[in-house]
Amino acid sequence: MKNFLEFTSLLIGQGKPISHKQVRPVLFAAILGLCCGLAHGQDAVSLDKAYHPGELVHVISTYASQVNLSGGGVTFALSKLDNEAQRLWTRSFDLTDLKALQPNQYEATGKIPEYAASGVYRLIRAWSGVSDLNKGYDYPDTLHENITVRVINERRDPLPTLIDLKLVR
C-alpha cells in the first residue's frame, strides 16, 4: 500500500505521500476516467462513417441466388439527434439508385439530403422487387445488420420560426 501511495502522489504532482483518506477520491477519478474512455471508444466503433449533405452513400445488398431486380433500396432514419436546433429538419433518407454488381449483388446509392439533421442514422429498412412482387426487410425483425452512419450538417436554418397560425373560416 505504501508504494501505491508514493506512486499516486507522484502522479498528482504533490511530491509527498498521500494519506489513506485521499486514496478513494484518486481511485474514483482513475476508474471514472477509464470508464469514460472505454465508452467513447465503443461509440466510435459502432459508426461506420461520417457524411455531409450532398455526399453519396452506398449500400451493397447480396441475395442467396441470382436475381434481376426491377426496384429496391434502403432507408436510413435518425436515431440520435446531435443538434437540438435541427430537430425539425429532414430525419430520414432513401438510397434508391440501383446498380447490379454481380448476378446476386446490387448497390443502392443516394445522396444525403441538404437539410438532413446532424446525428446518427440507422439503416432501418431494405426492400427489393421483381415486377409486381415486393419484399421489405425491417430492422431488427427481418433485417439483422446494425448499420449506422453519422451525418454532420453545419448549415444554418433557412426558415424563420413560425410564430402564429389563425383559422380564418
Backbone as CSV, one residue per row, in Angstrom:
resi,resn,N_x,N_y,N_z,CA_x,CA_y,CA_z,C_x,C_y,C_z
1,MET,0.823,-1.189,0.000,0.000,0.000,0.000,0.867,1.252,0.000
2,LYS,1.995,1.212,0.697,2.862,2.378,0.774,3.421,2.733,-0.600
3,ASN,3.823,1.743,-1.416,4.337,2.013,-2.758,3.262,2.643,-3.638
4,PHE,2.029,2.170,-3.509,0.930,2.736,-4.273,0.727,4.206,-3.912
5,LEU,0.743,4.523,-2.620,0.551,5.901,-2.185,1.663,6.804,-2.698
6,GLU,2.895,6.323,-2.667,4.016,7.126,-3.179,3.889,7.319,-4.690
7,PHE,3.515,6.260,-5.398,3.334,6.348,-6.847,2.211,7.338,-7.200
8,THR,1.093,7.250,-6.482,-0.035,8.142,-6.719,0.342,9.587,-6.445
9,SER,1.101,9.826,-5.396,1.488,11.202,-5.088,2.355,11.789,-6.195
10,LEU,3.180,10.970,-6.824,3.979,11.460,-7.948,3.091,11.795,-9.139
11,LEU,2.045,10.973,-9.337,1.135,11.227,-10.452,0.378,12.534,-10.286
12,ILE,-0.035,12.845,-9.082,-0.795,14.081,-8.888,0.114,15.267,-8.586
13,GLY,1.407,15.052,-8.571,2.375,16.140,-8.520,2.585,16.787,-7.177
14,GLN,2.259,16.143,-6.084,2.463,16.767,-4.782,3.880,16.547,-4.270
15,GLY,4.526,15.505,-4.703,5.879,15.230,-4.248,5.954,14.637,-2.857
16,LYS,4.846,14.398,-2.191,4.841,13.774,-0.877,3.759,12.696,-0.849
17,PRO,3.897,11.702,-0.029,2.902,10.632,0.018,1.525,11.180,0.401
18,ILE,0.462,10.579,-0.193,-0.887,10.993,0.169,-1.379,10.123,1.322
19,SER,-2.352,10.642,2.038,-2.878,9.899,3.189,-3.892,8.864,2.718
20,HIS,-4.245,7.961,3.616,-5.209,6.928,3.265,-6.591,7.532,2.974
21,LYS,-6.883,8.733,3.466,-8.154,9.394,3.196,-8.226,9.917,1.757
22,GLN,-7.079,10.102,1.120,-7.044,10.621,-0.248,-7.067,9.517,-1.291
23,VAL,-6.947,8.268,-0.875,-6.875,7.155,-1.821,-8.194,6.983,-2.574
24,ARG,-9.318,7.003,-1.860,-10.611,6.790,-2.504,-10.902,7.804,-3.616
25,PRO,-10.737,9.095,-3.370,-11.002,10.041,-4.460,-10.079,9.833,-5.667
26,VAL,-8.823,9.495,-5.414,-7.878,9.271,-6.512,-8.291,8.037,-7.303
27,LEU,-8.638,6.953,-6.619,-9.086,5.740,-7.299,-10.374,5.988,-8.078
28,PHE,-11.308,6.699,-7.463,-12.568,7.009,-8.136,-12.312,7.784,-9.427
29,ALA,-11.454,8.788,-9.369,-11.137,9.588,-10.558,-10.483,8.730,-11.639
30,ALA,-9.595,7.839,-11.228,-8.915,6.979,-12.198,-9.900,6.023,-12.871
31,ILE,-10.776,5.414,-12.078,-11.757,4.480,-12.633,-12.748,5.213,-13.529
32,LEU,-13.199,6.396,-13.117,-14.116,7.187,-13.917,-13.488,7.558,-15.257
33,GLY,-12.234,7.965,-15.231,-11.534,8.290,-16.470,-11.419,7.096,-17.397
34,LEU,-11.139,5.931,-16.836,-11.034,4.713,-17.627,-12.375,4.351,-18.246
35,CYS,-13.448,4.429,-17.465,-14.787,4.095,-17.967,-15.215,5.053,-19.072
36,CYS,-14.970,6.337,-18.900,-15.339,7.319,-19.921,-14.575,7.065,-21.206
37,GLY,-13.330,6.714,-21.089,-12.525,6.410,-22.271,-13.040,5.193,-23.004
38,LEU,-13.446,4.172,-22.273,-13.977,2.965,-22.910,-15.309,3.240,-23.583
39,ALA,-16.181,3.988,-22.951,-17.486,4.288,-23.537,-17.323,5.089,-24.819
40,HIS,-16.408,6.033,-24.818,-16.164,6.837,-26.007,-15.627,5.976,-27.137
41,GLY,-14.745,5.032,-26.820,-14.193,4.138,-27.822,-15.260,3.262,-28.447
42,GLN,-16.236,2.811,-27.667,-17.307,1.985,-28.199,-18.195,2.792,-29.130
43,ASP,-18.444,4.064,-28.819,-19.238,4.908,-29.688,-18.626,4.996,-31.077
44,ALA,-17.324,5.214,-31.143,-16.648,5.378,-32.418,-16.683,4.101,-33.243
45,VAL,-16.614,2.958,-32.599,-16.598,1.699,-33.315,-17.944,1.408,-33.959
46,SER,-19.048,1.820,-33.320,-20.367,1.481,-33.833,-20.713,2.271,-35.094
47,LEU,-20.065,3.390,-35.341,-20.365,4.200,-36.516,-19.444,3.831,-37.667
48,ASP,-20.059,3.622,-38.834,-19.279,3.225,-39.995,-18.524,4.404,-40.614
49,LYS,-19.200,5.551,-40.802,-18.571,6.673,-41.475,-19.382,7.937,-41.244
50,ALA,-18.753,9.095,-41.380,-19.453,10.378,-41.279,-19.645,10.949,-42.685
51,TYR,-20.819,11.527,-42.923,-21.177,12.099,-44.216,-21.663,13.530,-44.021
52,HIS,-21.614,14.305,-45.103,-22.114,15.674,-45.128,-23.193,15.764,-46.207
53,PRO,-24.065,16.770,-46.148,-25.107,16.919,-47.164,-24.527,16.917,-48.574
54,GLY,-25.216,16.219,-49.469,-24.790,16.130,-50.860,-23.850,14.966,-51.153
55,GLU,-23.262,14.363,-50.117,-22.363,13.229,-50.338,-23.168,11.968,-50.622
56,LEU,-22.575,11.097,-51.435,-23.224,9.835,-51.786,-22.976,8.774,-50.722
57,VAL,-24.007,7.970,-50.478,-23.924,6.821,-49.584,-24.192,5.595,-50.437
58,HIS,-23.419,4.538,-50.221,-23.559,3.296,-50.987,-23.775,2.130,-50.026
59,VAL,-24.762,1.294,-50.325,-25.016,0.085,-49.538,-25.128,-1.078,-50.515
60,ILE,-24.422,-2.161,-50.231,-24.441,-3.346,-51.090,-25.344,-4.402,-50.472
61,SER,-26.283,-4.915,-51.290,-27.185,-5.995,-50.881,-26.812,-7.257,-51.640
62,THR,-26.656,-8.351,-50.909,-26.317,-9.634,-51.516,-27.459,-10.606,-51.267
63,TYR,-27.895,-11.287,-52.323,-29.014,-12.229,-52.258,-28.489,-13.662,-52.328
64,ALA,-29.312,-14.589,-51.889,-28.922,-16.001,-51.813,-28.690,-16.615,-53.190
65,SER,-29.306,-16.055,-54.221,-29.098,-16.560,-55.575,-29.273,-15.416,-56.566
66,GLN,-29.103,-15.727,-57.822,-29.199,-14.724,-58.878,-30.599,-14.109,-58.892
67,VAL,-30.668,-12.787,-59.121,-31.945,-12.087,-59.161,-31.838,-10.912,-60.127
68,ASN,-32.947,-10.608,-60.803,-32.995,-9.473,-61.717,-33.991,-8.468,-61.159
69,LEU,-33.523,-7.585,-60.285,-34.392,-6.638,-59.590,-34.927,-5.570,-60.539
70,SER,-36.196,-5.213,-60.335,-36.779,-4.096,-61.068,-36.846,-2.843,-60.187
71,GLY,-36.595,-2.994,-58.899,-36.591,-1.867,-57.983,-36.085,-2.291,-56.615
72,GLY,-35.805,-1.312,-55.787,-35.343,-1.608,-54.437,-34.567,-0.449,-53.858
73,GLY,-34.129,-0.632,-52.633,-33.345,0.395,-51.970,-33.294,0.164,-50.474
74,VAL,-32.823,1.173,-49.774,-32.735,1.125,-48.316,-33.136,2.491,-47.758
75,THR,-33.566,2.493,-46.493,-33.931,3.719,-45.796,-33.100,3.859,-44.533
76,PHE,-32.550,5.047,-44.325,-31.876,5.411,-43.083,-32.789,6.366,-42.329
77,ALA,-32.884,6.198,-41.006,-33.682,7.095,-40.170,-32.840,7.578,-39.000
78,LEU,-33.086,8.806,-38.591,-32.353,9.405,-37.477,-32.641,8.641,-36.188
79,SER,-31.584,8.202,-35.508,-31.767,7.502,-34.234,-31.216,8.306,-33.061
80,LYS,-30.323,9.285,-33.349,-29.783,10.135,-32.282,-29.494,11.513,-32.863
81,LEU,-30.241,12.509,-32.405,-30.085,13.885,-32.866,-28.909,14.538,-32.152
82,ASP,-28.006,15.166,-32.905,-26.852,15.845,-32.318,-27.111,17.321,-32.018
83,ASN,-27.937,17.972,-32.823,-28.153,19.418,-32.700,-29.644,19.682,-32.513
84,GLU,-30.048,20.054,-31.306,-31.460,20.280,-30.983,-32.091,21.335,-31.897
85,ALA,-31.325,22.291,-32.374,-31.856,23.327,-33.266,-32.293,22.739,-34.611
86,GLN,-31.862,21.516,-34.933,-32.222,20.870,-36.195,-33.318,19.807,-36.021
87,ARG,-34.017,19.806,-34.902,-34.982,18.744,-34.606,-36.123,18.658,-35.622
88,LEU,-36.429,19.739,-36.340,-37.500,19.722,-37.341,-36.970,19.527,-38.764
89,TRP,-35.696,19.269,-38.915,-35.098,19.059,-40.233,-35.376,17.634,-40.717
90,THR,-34.931,17.336,-41.916,-35.111,16.012,-42.512,-34.508,14.946,-41.604
91,ARG,-35.287,13.895,-41.316,-34.888,12.869,-40.354,-34.713,11.489,-40.981
92,SER,-34.868,11.379,-42.297,-34.644,10.092,-42.959,-34.300,10.338,-44.417
93,PHE,-33.704,9.339,-45.042,-33.391,9.428,-46.464,-33.320,8.028,-47.049
94,ASP,-33.579,7.946,-48.351,-33.579,6.674,-49.068,-32.439,6.629,-50.062
95,LEU,-31.928,5.431,-50.288,-30.963,5.167,-51.354,-31.690,4.278,-52.352
96,THR,-32.024,4.818,-53.527,-32.864,4.074,-54.468,-32.249,3.891,-55.849
97,ASP,-31.079,4.443,-56.076,-30.417,4.266,-57.368,-29.713,2.907,-57.343
98,LEU,-30.272,1.912,-58.039,-29.740,0.542,-58.004,-28.800,0.273,-59.167
99,LYS,-27.743,-0.474,-58.861,-26.788,-0.902,-59.890,-26.401,-2.344,-59.587
100,ALA,-26.517,-3.221,-60.590,-26.127,-4.621,-60.414,-24.603,-4.708,-60.391
101,LEU,-24.060,-5.382,-59.382,-22.610,-5.595,-59.280,-22.234,-7.006,-59.718
102,GLN,-23.064,-7.950,-59.331,-22.915,-9.362,-59.680,-24.325,-9.909,-59.872
103,PRO,-24.476,-11.141,-60.374,-25.829,-11.681,-60.569,-26.678,-11.719,-59.285
104,ASN,-26.030,-11.764,-58.121,-26.773,-11.817,-56.865,-26.476,-10.620,-55.946
105,GLN,-25.893,-9.555,-56.507,-25.468,-8.432,-55.672,-25.794,-7.096,-56.340
106,TYR,-26.403,-6.197,-55.536,-26.768,-4.872,-56.024,-26.237,-3.808,-55.084
107,GLU,-25.961,-2.637,-55.663,-25.545,-1.488,-54.876,-26.645,-0.438,-54.956
108,ALA,-27.116,0.018,-53.786,-28.081,1.110,-53.700,-27.314,2.374,-53.334
109,THR,-27.562,3.444,-54.077,-26.840,4.708,-53.869,-27.833,5.851,-53.745
110,GLY,-27.478,6.838,-52.947,-28.283,8.041,-52.807,-27.490,9.115,-52.091
111,LYS,-27.999,10.352,-52.154,-27.318,11.493,-51.529,-27.912,11.807,-50.164
112,ILE,-27.048,12.328,-49.294,-27.513,12.870,-48.021,-28.293,14.144,-48.346
113,PRO,-29.533,14.291,-47.850,-30.320,15.500,-48.140,-29.629,16.772,-47.639
114,GLU,-29.899,17.882,-48.321,-29.261,19.156,-47.990,-29.555,19.600,-46.556
115,TYR,-30.754,19.295,-46.057,-31.104,19.705,-44.699,-31.389,18.503,-43.805
116,ALA,-30.557,17.478,-43.945,-30.626,16.339,-43.023,-30.108,16.808,-41.666
117,ALA,-30.824,16.460,-40.618,-30.401,16.841,-39.266,-29.096,16.131,-38.918
118,SER,-28.231,16.814,-38.197,-26.979,16.218,-37.738,-27.277,15.140,-36.705
119,GLY,-26.598,14.002,-36.829,-26.783,12.940,-35.851,-26.451,11.584,-36.417
120,VAL,-26.862,10.560,-35.680,-26.617,9.174,-36.060,-27.872,8.631,-36.739
121,TYR,-27.688,8.061,-37.911,-28.771,7.451,-38.681,-28.543,5.943,-38.746
122,ARG,-29.634,5.205,-38.591,-29.582,3.738,-38.645,-30.303,3.277,-39.910
123,LEU,-29.738,2.270,-40.573,-30.411,1.648,-41.701,-31.571,0.834,-41.120
124,ILE,-32.815,1.271,-41.393,-33.974,0.640,-40.755,-34.807,-0.213,-41.699
125,ARG,-34.585,-0.062,-43.006,-35.405,-0.811,-43.959,-34.653,-1.043,-45.254
126,ALA,-34.841,-2.230,-45.791,-34.358,-2.564,-47.130,-35.533,-3.184,-47.872
127,TRP,-35.657,-2.903,-49.146,-36.727,-3.501,-49.934,-36.207,-3.820,-51.321
128,SER,-36.830,-4.801,-51.937,-36.463,-5.178,-53.292,-37.706,-5.695,-53.998
129,GLY,-37.681,-5.595,-55.320,-38.839,-6.018,-56.090,-38.463,-6.585,-57.442
130,VAL,-39.281,-7.516,-57.877,-39.205,-8.070,-59.225,-40.628,-7.988,-59.769
131,SER,-40.815,-7.174,-60.810,-42.127,-6.943,-61.398,-43.078,-6.409,-60.328
132,ASP,-44.200,-7.115,-60.051,-45.154,-6.622,-59.057,-44.965,-7.264,-57.681
133,LEU,-43.908,-8.055,-57.487,-43.615,-8.665,-56.188,-42.568,-7.815,-55.471
134,ASN,-42.918,-7.340,-54.277,-42.001,-6.548,-53.467,-41.845,-7.189,-52.099
135,LYS,-40.622,-7.179,-51.590,-40.340,-7.675,-50.246,-39.634,-6.583,-49.468
136,GLY,-40.056,-6.417,-48.206,-39.433,-5.442,-47.328,-38.814,-6.126,-46.133
137,TYR,-37.685,-5.605,-45.688,-36.956,-6.141,-44.537,-36.741,-4.987,-43.572
138,ASP,-37.232,-5.140,-42.340,-37.163,-4.064,-41.359,-36.239,-4.430,-40.206
139,TYR,-35.468,-3.436,-39.750,-34.580,-3.628,-38.607,-35.411,-3.535,-37.335
140,PRO,-35.240,-4.376,-36.370,-34.357,-5.537,-36.266,-35.055,-6.857,-36.586
141,ASP,-36.347,-6.816,-36.966,-37.120,-8.045,-37.150,-36.597,-8.947,-38.263
142,THR,-36.553,-8.437,-39.482,-36.098,-9.261,-40.612,-34.821,-8.730,-41.250
143,LEU,-34.348,-7.605,-40.769,-33.071,-7.036,-41.221,-32.170,-6.982,-39.995
144,HIS,-31.212,-7.877,-39.918,-30.446,-8.052,-38.683,-29.154,-7.243,-38.626
145,GLU,-28.706,-6.687,-39.741,-27.492,-5.894,-39.738,-27.740,-4.560,-39.053
146,ASN,-26.859,-4.180,-38.151,-26.956,-2.895,-37.457,-25.972,-1.937,-38.124
147,ILE,-26.448,-1.204,-39.107,-25.598,-0.296,-39.877,-25.959,1.136,-39.509
148,THR,-24.982,1.907,-39.066,-25.200,3.301,-38.702,-24.189,4.197,-39.395
149,VAL,-24.607,5.427,-39.653,-23.723,6.457,-40.203,-23.982,7.742,-39.430
150,ARG,-23.009,8.606,-39.406,-23.178,9.920,-38.781,-23.288,10.957,-39.896
151,VAL,-24.259,11.860,-39.743,-24.413,12.983,-40.661,-24.012,14.239,-39.902
152,ILE,-23.154,15.023,-40.524,-22.711,16.293,-39.956,-23.191,17.396,-40.888
153,ASN,-24.101,18.228,-40.395,-24.673,19.297,-41.200,-24.453,20.625,-40.488
154,GLU,-23.639,21.467,-41.083,-23.287,22.749,-40.473,-24.065,23.912,-41.081
155,ARG,-25.087,23.600,-41.873,-25.898,24.663,-42.489,-26.721,25.410,-41.434
156,ARG,-27.047,26.642,-41.782,-27.954,27.428,-40.944,-29.378,27.177,-41.426
157,ASP,-30.327,27.297,-40.530,-31.730,27.079,-40.854,-32.236,28.221,-41.739
158,PRO,-32.733,27.921,-42.956,-33.195,28.984,-43.849,-34.616,29.458,-43.543
159,LEU,-35.342,28.734,-42.690,-36.728,29.093,-42.384,-36.820,29.794,-41.042
160,PRO,-37.481,30.962,-41.007,-37.677,31.625,-39.711,-38.665,30.821,-38.870
161,THR,-38.663,31.057,-37.576,-39.567,30.360,-36.666,-41.001,30.794,-36.934
162,LEU,-41.897,29.837,-36.995,-43.328,30.100,-37.150,-43.857,30.590,-35.814
163,ILE,-44.484,31.758,-35.800,-44.922,32.312,-34.509,-46.431,32.350,-34.343
164,ASP,-47.215,32.195,-35.429,-48.652,32.304,-35.286,-49.369,31.615,-36.439
165,LEU,-50.506,31.018,-36.138,-51.433,30.475,-37.131,-52.843,30.884,-36.719
166,LYS,-53.682,31.239,-37.704,-55.060,31.609,-37.395,-55.982,30.937,-38.398
167,LEU,-57.073,30.410,-37.895,-58.114,29.854,-38.736,-59.026,31.010,-39.131
168,VAL,-59.188,31.256,-40.434,-59.969,32.419,-40.868,-61.386,32.062,-41.255
169,ARG,-61.691,30.874,-41.540,-63.063,30.465,-41.870,-63.334,29.084,-41.410
